[in-house]
Amino acid sequence: MTEKVLFDRLDTASGHQVGVITLNAERSLNALDKGMLDSLYERLNEWQEDSKIVCIFLQAAGEKAFCAGGDVRSLSQSVIDGDTSAPAQFFEKEYRLDYLIHTYRKPVICWGNGVIMGGGFGLMAGADFRVVTDTSVMAMPEITIGLYPDVGGSWILNRLPAKIGLFMALTGCRLNPADAMYLGLANRFIDHAFRKKVLESLQAADWSEDHYQVASDVVQYYADNSAGWLPYSKIREHRDLIARMMGKSNLSAIIADLKALETEDSWLEQARNIALTGSALSAVIAYEQLKRSRYDSLKEVFQSELVLSINCVLKGDLQEGVRALLVDKDNQPQWTYSVIEEVTQEKVADMFAPPPGESQPTHCLISDVSR
């Protein structure tokens, strides 16, 4: 059976090595399952302590996607089959891995070619050099499957300007490379045709000095040679409109504005339609989570997300969203609530409460690691 994650060590001219990680589940758009999460976490920990490894290069097989998210279909099926511990096991593995990348003590280059969504967003967000290419499409479309922007999304989206993070959470809007660069979700744009050259240059570099500077010099060289090819940013174009809509005093007013929006812009129209047809429960908890976590540390955000994500699977809309979008593919989800006003405060409190028997399910989630 083909390995779903490939690991390679490339020798450099200075006697060091670049650790190359390739997500290799092309048929599923490199969706992350528990085995992949374990492999990634174990090897990254090993390479962090290996003095020969000076840099990590994270990429994916195929041209369509870096990573389209977590394998929520398998997760949902596990719960249907009676394994109610599966959500805690899966999300704990995923968030620990994401946190490790955020706090990694060696430079990490993430080559985000193609689709970058959900769990792929989580892998990329912590990298030092977050590369988008001419084919990159980034989004947090969890509202369409009954989840919310997790994988540290509460921390990341809260730090975007003009409440664009809230807009992303409610609309699942698709970002092109220019959008990702404008928002700082990516920090380098490089044409995908340069990928092999980037790896060759990393091998040819002298890593005897500051490793972050060496990695930066290599990546920046190819970014400079790609500068003229960046597309037009839809987020920049609609920033003021987004800020006005998302700046309303409550979620009902925001949804009302989205409903009343008249536009001939297909990007805006798609974003609005997702907000109005996605899970009302997801919209409410995404809005609430962003409020609650506004001043939280990254570690605190991952801990609160773990509780919320477990509950989304066990008593939220995720199973129905997965059925409608990924299993039966009828695109007719029967959400628990048809509109956000139906979601009670008691239900919200229940979604944020630790699952029964796990009063502190996050006690071993994340160790205190700092660079």
MIZA-545435 format. One record per residue (C-alpha): residue number from 1; residue in one letter; x, y, z. Coordinates in Angstrom, 1 decimal. Layout:
BEGIN
  num  residuo       X       Y       Z
  NUM        a       X       Y       Z
...
//
This chain:
BEGIN
  num  residuo       X       Y       Z
    1        m     0.0     0.0     0.0
    2        t     1.3     3.5    -0.9
    3        e     2.3     5.6     2.1
    4        k     0.1     8.6     2.6
    5        v     3.0    10.7     3.8
    6        l     6.4    10.6     2.3
    7        f     9.6    11.7     4.0
    8        d    12.9    12.5     2.4
    9        r    16.2    14.0     3.4
   10        l    18.0    16.1     0.8
   11        d    21.7    16.7     1.3
   12        t    23.0    20.3     1.1
   13        a    26.3    21.6    -0.1
   14        s    27.3    22.6     3.4
   15        g    26.8    19.0     4.8
   16        h    23.4    19.6     6.2
   17        q    20.0    18.2     5.2
   18        v    16.6    19.6     4.2
   19        g    13.7    17.5     5.5
   20        v    11.1    17.2     2.8
   21        i     7.5    16.1     3.7
   22        t     5.1    15.2     1.0
   23        l     1.4    14.6     1.6
   24        n     0.7    11.7    -0.7
   25        a    -3.1    11.0    -0.6
   26        e    -3.8    12.6    -4.0
   27        r    -7.2    10.8    -4.6
   28        s    -8.6    12.4    -1.4
   29        l    -7.0    15.8    -2.1
   30        n    -4.5    14.9     0.6
   31        a    -7.2    14.9     3.4
   32        l    -5.6    14.2     6.7
   33        d    -6.5    11.0     8.6
   34        k    -5.3     9.8    12.0
   35        g    -2.4     7.8    10.5
   36        m    -1.1    10.8     8.6
   37        l    -1.4    13.0    11.6
   38        d     0.6    10.5    13.7
   39        s     3.3    10.2    11.0
   40        l     3.7    13.9    10.6
   41        y     3.9    14.6    14.3
   42        e     6.4    11.9    15.0
   43        r     8.7    12.8    12.1
   44        l     8.6    16.5    12.8
   45        n     9.5    15.9    16.5
   46        e    12.3    13.6    15.4
   47        w    13.7    16.1    12.9
   48        q    13.4    19.0    15.3
   49        e    16.0    17.2    17.5
   50        d    18.2    16.1    14.5
   51        s    21.1    18.5    14.2
   52        k    21.6    17.6    10.5
   53        i    18.2    18.8     9.5
   54        v    18.2    22.6     9.0
   55        c    14.9    23.2     7.3
   56        i    11.5    21.6     6.7
   57        f     9.9    21.7     3.2
   58        l     6.2    20.7     3.4
   59        q     4.5    20.0     0.1
   60        a     1.8    17.7    -1.5
   61        a     1.6    15.2    -4.3
   62        g    -0.6    16.1    -7.3
   63        e    -1.5    19.4    -8.9
   64        k    -5.1    19.8    -7.4
   65        a    -4.5    20.3    -3.7
   66        f    -2.0    20.9    -0.9
   67        c    -4.7    19.6     1.5
   68        a    -8.5    19.9     1.3
   69        g    -8.9    19.4     5.1
   70        g    -9.3    16.6     7.6
   71        d   -10.8    13.2     6.8
   72        v   -14.2    14.1     8.4
   73        r   -16.0    11.4     6.4
   74        s   -14.1     8.7     8.2
   75        l   -14.4    10.5    11.5
   76        s   -18.2    10.8    11.1
   77        q   -18.5     7.1    10.2
   78        s   -16.5     6.1    13.3
   79        v   -19.1     7.8    15.5
   80        i   -22.0     6.2    13.6
   81        d   -20.3     2.9    14.2
   82        g   -20.3     3.6    17.9
   83        d   -16.9     5.0    18.6
   84        t   -17.7     8.2    20.5
   85        s   -14.1     8.6    21.5
   86        a   -13.0     9.1    17.8
   87        p   -13.6    12.9    17.7
   88        a   -11.4    13.5    20.8
   89        q    -8.6    11.3    19.4
   90        f    -8.7    12.9    15.9
   91        f    -8.8    16.5    16.9
   92        e    -6.3    16.1    19.7
   93        k    -3.8    14.7    17.2
   94        e    -4.6    17.4    14.6
   95        y    -4.3    20.3    17.0
   96        r    -1.1    19.1    18.6
   97        l     0.5    18.8    15.2
   98        d    -0.7    22.3    14.2
   99        y     0.7    23.7    17.4
  100        l     4.0    22.0    16.9
  101        i     4.4    23.7    13.5
  102        h     3.5    27.1    15.0
  103        t     6.3    26.6    17.6
  104        y     8.8    24.7    15.5
  105        r    12.5    25.6    16.2
  106        k    13.6    25.3    12.6
  107        p    12.4    27.1     9.5
  108        v     9.3    25.6     7.9
  109        i     8.5    26.3     4.3
  110        c     5.0    25.2     3.3
  111        w     4.3    25.0    -0.5
  112        g     0.6    25.7    -0.7
  113        n    -0.2    24.7    -4.2
  114        g    -3.8    24.1    -5.3
  115        v    -6.6    23.8    -2.7
  116        i    -5.8    24.8     0.9
  117        m    -8.9    24.3     3.1
  118        g    -9.6    23.3     6.7
  119        g    -6.9    21.0     8.0
  120        g    -4.6    22.2     5.2
  121        f    -5.1    25.7     6.4
  122        g    -4.1    24.5     9.8
  123        l    -0.8    22.9     8.6
  124        m     0.1    26.0     6.6
  125        a    -0.8    28.7     9.1
  126        g     2.1    27.9    11.5
  127        a     4.9    27.7     8.8
  128        d     7.5    30.5     8.7
  129        f     7.2    30.7     4.9
  130        r     3.7    30.2     3.7
  131        v     3.9    30.0    -0.1
  132        v     0.9    30.3    -2.4
  133        t     1.2    29.7    -6.1
  134        d    -0.7    30.7    -9.2
  135        t    -3.1    27.8    -8.6
  136        s    -3.7    28.3    -4.9
  137        v    -7.3    28.5    -3.5
  138        m    -7.7    29.0     0.2
  139        a   -10.9    28.8     2.3
  140        m   -12.4    27.9     5.7
  141        p   -15.7    26.4     4.4
  142        e   -16.6    24.5     7.6
  143        i   -20.1    26.1     7.8
  144        t   -21.0    23.9     4.8
  145        i   -20.4    20.7     6.8
  146        g   -21.6    21.7    10.2
  147        l   -18.3    22.6    11.7
  148        y   -16.6    26.0    12.2
  149        p   -13.1    27.4    11.4
  150        d   -11.0    25.3    13.8
  151        v    -7.3    24.2    13.5
  152        g    -6.3    27.5    15.2
  153        g    -8.7    29.4    13.0
  154        s   -10.2    31.2    16.0
  155        w    -6.7    32.7    16.7
  156        i    -5.9    33.4    13.0
  157        l    -9.2    34.9    11.9
  158        n    -9.4    37.2    14.9
  159        r    -6.2    38.9    13.7
  160        l    -7.4    39.8    10.3
  161        p    -8.4    43.4     9.5
  162        a   -12.0    44.7     9.0
  163        k   -13.6    41.6    10.6
  164        i   -12.7    39.7     7.4
  165        g   -12.1    36.7     9.6
  166        l   -15.7    36.7    10.6
  167        f   -16.7    37.0     7.0
  168        m   -14.6    34.0     6.1
  169        a   -16.1    32.0     8.9
  170        l   -19.7    32.8     7.9
  171        t   -19.3    32.6     4.1
  172        g   -16.6    30.1     3.5
  173        c   -15.4    32.6     0.8
  174        r   -12.6    31.4    -1.5
  175        l    -9.4    33.3    -1.5
  176        n    -7.1    33.5    -4.4
  177        p    -3.3    34.0    -4.0
  178        a    -3.6    37.8    -3.9
  179        d    -6.3    37.6    -1.2
  180        a    -4.1    35.3     0.9
  181        m    -1.1    37.6     0.5
  182        y    -3.2    40.7     1.3
  183        l    -4.4    39.2     4.5
  184        g    -1.0    37.7     5.6
  185        l    -2.4    34.2     5.5
  186        a     0.4    33.6     2.9
  187        n     3.7    35.6     2.9
  188        r     5.2    34.6    -0.4
  189        f     3.8    34.2    -3.9
  190        i     5.9    31.9    -6.1
  191        d     4.9    30.4    -9.4
  192        h     4.4    26.7    -9.1
  193        a     6.8    26.0   -11.9
  194        f     9.7    27.1    -9.6
  195        r     9.1    24.5    -7.0
  196        k    11.9    22.2    -8.2
  197        k    14.2    25.1    -8.5
  198        v    13.5    26.2    -4.9
  199        l    14.4    22.7    -3.6
  200        e    17.6    22.7    -5.7
  201        s    18.5    26.1    -4.3
  202        l    17.9    25.0    -0.7
  203        q    20.3    22.1    -1.4
  204        a    22.9    24.4    -2.9
  205        a    22.8    26.9     0.0
  206        d    25.3    27.3     2.7
  207        w    23.5    26.5     6.0
  208        s    26.4    27.2     8.3
  209        e    24.9    30.5     9.3
  210        d    21.4    31.7    10.4
  211        h    19.1    29.0     9.0
  212        y    16.1    31.3     8.9
  213        q    18.0    33.9     6.9
  214        v    19.2    31.2     4.5
  215        a    15.7    29.9     4.0
  216        s    14.3    33.4     3.6
  217        d    17.0    34.4     1.0
  218        v    16.1    31.3    -1.2
  219        v    12.4    31.7    -1.0
  220        q    12.5    35.5    -1.5
  221        y    14.6    35.1    -4.7
  222        y    11.9    33.1    -6.4
  223        a     9.2    35.3    -4.9
  224        d    10.9    38.3    -6.5
  225        n    11.0    36.6    -9.9
  226        s     7.2    35.8    -9.6
  227        a     6.1    39.3    -8.6
  228        g     4.4    40.2   -11.8
  229        w     2.0    37.2   -11.9
  230        l    -0.2    37.8    -8.9
  231        p    -3.9    38.0    -9.7
  232        y    -6.5    40.5    -8.5
  233        s    -7.7    40.5    -4.8
  234        k   -11.4    40.2    -4.3
  235        i   -11.0    40.8    -0.6
  236        r    -9.2    44.1    -1.2
  237        e   -11.9    45.2    -3.6
  238        h   -14.8    44.5    -1.2
  239        r   -13.0    45.3     2.1
  240        d   -15.2    48.3     3.0
  241        l   -18.4    46.4     2.2
  242        i   -17.3    43.5     4.3
  243        a   -16.3    45.7     7.2
  244        r   -19.8    47.4     7.2
  245        m   -21.7    44.1     7.1
  246        m   -19.5    42.4     9.7
  247        g   -19.4    45.4    11.9
  248        k   -23.1    45.1    12.9
  249        s   -23.8    44.7    16.6
  250        n   -25.1    41.1    16.5
  251        l   -25.2    38.1    14.2
  252        s   -28.9    38.5    13.3
  253        a   -28.1    42.0    11.8
  254        i   -25.1    40.6    10.0
  255        i   -27.1    37.8     8.4
  256        a   -29.9    40.2     7.5
  257        d   -27.3    42.4     5.7
  258        l   -26.0    39.4     3.8
  259        k   -29.6    38.4     2.9
  260        a   -30.3    41.9     1.6
  261        l   -27.1    42.1    -0.4
  262        e   -27.7    42.7    -4.1
  263        t   -24.7    42.1    -6.3
  264        e   -23.7    41.0    -9.7
  265        d   -20.3    40.0    -8.4
  266        s   -20.2    36.2    -8.6
  267        w   -17.6    35.9    -5.8
  268        l   -19.8    37.9    -3.4
  269        e   -22.9    36.1    -4.5
  270        q   -21.3    32.7    -3.8
  271        a   -20.1    33.8    -0.4
  272        r   -23.6    35.1     0.6
  273        n   -25.3    32.0    -0.6
  274        i   -23.0    29.8     1.5
  275        a   -23.8    31.9     4.6
  276        l   -27.5    31.6     4.0
  277        t   -27.6    27.9     3.3
  278        g   -24.9    26.6     5.7
  279        s   -25.5    25.3     9.2
  280        a   -27.2    28.0    11.4
  281        l   -25.7    26.3    14.4
  282        s   -22.2    26.5    12.9
  283        a   -22.8    30.2    12.2
  284        v   -23.8    30.9    15.8
  285        i   -20.9    28.9    17.4
  286        a   -18.3    30.4    14.9
  287        y   -19.5    33.9    15.9
  288        e   -19.5    33.1    19.6
  289        q   -16.1    31.3    19.4
  290        l   -14.5    34.3    17.7
  291        k   -15.9    36.6    20.5
  292        r   -14.8    34.3    23.3
  293        s   -11.3    33.7    22.0
  294        r   -10.5    37.3    21.0
  295        y    -7.8    37.7    23.6
  296        d    -6.8    34.1    24.0
  297        s    -3.3    32.8    23.4
  298        l    -2.8    30.3    20.6
  299        k    -2.6    27.5    23.1
  300        e    -5.8    28.6    24.8
  301        v    -7.5    28.7    21.4
  302        f    -6.5    25.2    20.5
  303        q    -7.8    24.0    23.9
  304        s   -11.2    25.6    23.5
  305        e   -11.5    24.4    19.9
  306        l   -10.9    20.9    21.0
  307        v   -14.0    21.0    23.2
  308        l   -16.1    22.7    20.6
  309        s   -15.0    20.4    17.7
  310        i   -15.8    17.2    19.7
  311        n   -19.3    18.6    20.4
  312        c   -19.8    19.5    16.7
  313        v   -19.4    15.8    15.9
  314        l   -21.3    14.3    18.9
  315        k   -24.2    16.7    19.2
  316        g   -23.9    19.3    16.4
  317        d   -24.5    19.3    12.7
  318        l   -21.3    17.7    11.4
  319        q   -22.6    14.3    10.8
  320        e   -25.5    15.6     8.7
  321        g   -23.2    18.0     6.8
  322        v   -20.8    15.2     6.0
  323        r   -23.7    13.0     4.9
  324        a   -25.2    15.6     2.5
  325        l   -21.9    16.9     1.1
  326        l   -19.5    13.9     1.1
  327        v   -21.5    10.6     1.5
  328        d   -24.9    10.9    -0.2
  329        k   -23.8    14.0    -2.0
  330        d   -27.4    15.2    -2.4
  331        n   -26.4    18.7    -1.1
  332        q   -29.6    18.9     0.9
  333        p   -28.5    18.9     4.5
  334        q   -31.3    18.9     7.1
  335        w   -29.7    21.2     9.6
  336        t   -30.9    21.1    13.3
  337        y   -31.9    24.7    13.0
  338        s   -33.2    26.5     9.9
  339        v   -32.3    30.0    11.0
  340        i   -29.9    31.4    13.6
  341        e   -32.7    32.8    15.7
  342        e   -33.8    29.3    16.6
  343        v   -30.5    28.4    18.3
  344        t   -31.1    28.8    22.0
  345        q   -28.6    30.1    24.5
  346        e   -28.9    26.7    26.3
  347        k   -27.7    25.0    23.1
  348        v   -24.8    27.4    22.7
  349        a   -23.7    26.8    26.3
  350        d   -24.0    23.0    25.7
  351        m   -21.8    23.2    22.7
  352        f   -19.0    25.0    24.6
  353        a   -19.3    22.7    27.6
  354        p   -16.7    19.8    28.0
  355        p   -18.2    16.5    27.0
  356        p   -19.5    14.3    29.8
  357        g   -16.8    12.4    31.6
  358        e   -14.1    14.7    30.2
  359        s   -14.2    17.7    32.4
  360        q   -10.7    18.6    31.2
  361        p   -10.2    16.9    27.8
  362        t    -7.4    19.2    27.0
  363        h    -5.0    18.4    29.9
  364        c    -2.5    16.7    27.6
  365        l    -3.3    18.4    24.3
  366        i    -0.4    20.8    24.0
  367        s     2.9    21.1    25.9
  368        d     4.5    24.4    26.6
  369        v     6.8    24.8    23.6
  370        s     8.3    28.1    22.6
  371        r    10.9    29.0    20.0
//
